[in-house]
Amino acid sequence: MKTTKIEVIEINRNREQLLWVLSAATFIIFFQLYMVAPLIPTLSVFFKETEQQVGLIVPAYLIPYGVSTLFYGLLADKIGPQKIVLTSLLLFVILTAFTSFSQSVTQLMTLRFLTGIGASGVVPIALAWIGQSYSYKERGRPLGWLFGAMAGGGAFGSSVGVILEPYVGWRILFLGVALIAAVIWTVLCFTHKKGVASQRNKQPLTLRKVFNGYKQLLLLNRGKTVYAYVLLNAIFHAGVFTWLGLYFKRTFNLSDVQIGLAIIGYGLPGFLLGPYIGKLADRIGRSKLLPLGLFISALSSFILSFNVPLSLAVIAVTLLSLGYDLTQPLLAAIITQVGKERPGQAMSLNVFMLFVGFGLGSFLFGLALQLSLIQALIIFSIFQVALSFIALYLFKTETHTNFLKNKTQTIKAKQHIL
């Protein structure tokens, strides 16, 4: 049965609307994720607890978030991504609102733990959902939108939150995030009904099948390579980014608000250029962009290891973000192809590796700080340079699939529809 031109236009419009709403949901999830860490000193004073104790609210969110994604992925493959994203986003709204009423650090930590579990079904399953809605050769741009939303959420969350807190208070910040997320959830309730139908696994699920699914993803040579790079790249970026506040504090003696402004550039390239980077990857292939992104990341960290002016340090932070935006979204696009038979599990494993890498990177950089801040930056730079050169070989087959040929086939397909 042929698809009419009007039906094609309607399908494209519906999936674009879905992309915008899922991008908004991704933005608000990452906004609140990056909003919390800069608030630790304020929360420490408010609850009259040490910063070290209050700081546990960060891993209290990240660890259950990473682990829960594994289970959300297999559920998405069974019942479809729509139900998972809607339920997870609703839990995020409720638990984030409850967080604003915390009366102690213990309550705050408990709610952050529960929020990590509840919220972790939004972003990875949204990535899988979009992966099902677009063909592989056109997937770079929409995934670029989602990763741009992550970057933008991180950039604005780490700066806007700490800037607004003295005026509105930390409780209003959490309530505001919950309110915005509630609006996005409401819009998604209507938008998802018009989206592209998702694939579902109709086979009965057993624990053995679940673990075999993840095992099969990692047994593939392509799978092992891309998941390893997700983990290692996350270790580098989280290690450097987590301690940027300390870097600007020690090096330039900036206030908390000034630090927030200094690091806002970390998310701007992805926020502004994410879709264009995705298009570029679709056009010229990922074999060239991935090693370049890894090298740019290493260069940014290396620049910070010198006694540079504040303006150059801010530029280096922006380059660090650009390096991330040239790597992690591209790796995710490859994963959507590697795991096309089980998209939910494939993307959940991606997010699991990502967040485990975030935790390890922060911890390992902290260990390297025992030498010195400069030496830690140099060590991480060398690590990332090595990844860049190795990637030239490991990803050499990730070329574009003859862009002009695909474009010709697309034109012929449209002519056939007409």
Secondary structure, DSSP 8 states (H G I E B T S, - for coil): ----HHHHHHHHHHHHHHHHHHHHHHHHHHHHHHHHGGGHHHHHHHHT--HHHHTTHHHHHHHHHHHHHHHHHHHHHHH-HHHHHHHHHHHHHHHHHHHTT--SHHHHHHHHHHHHHHHTTTHHHHHHHHHHHS-GGG-HHHHHHHHHHHHHHHHHHHHHHHHHHHHH-HHHHHHHHHHHHHHHHHHHHHHGGGS-------S---HHHHHHHHHHHHHSHHHHHHHHHHHHHHHHHHHHHHTHHHHHHHHH---HHHHHHHTGGGTHHHHHHHHHHHHHHHHHBHHHHHHHHHHHHHHHHHHHTS---HHHHHHHHHHHHHHHHTTHHHHHHHHHHHTTTSHHHHHHHHHHHHHHHHHHHHHHHHHHTTT-HHHHHHHHHHHHHHHHHHHHHHTTT-B-S-HHHHHHHHHHHHHHH-
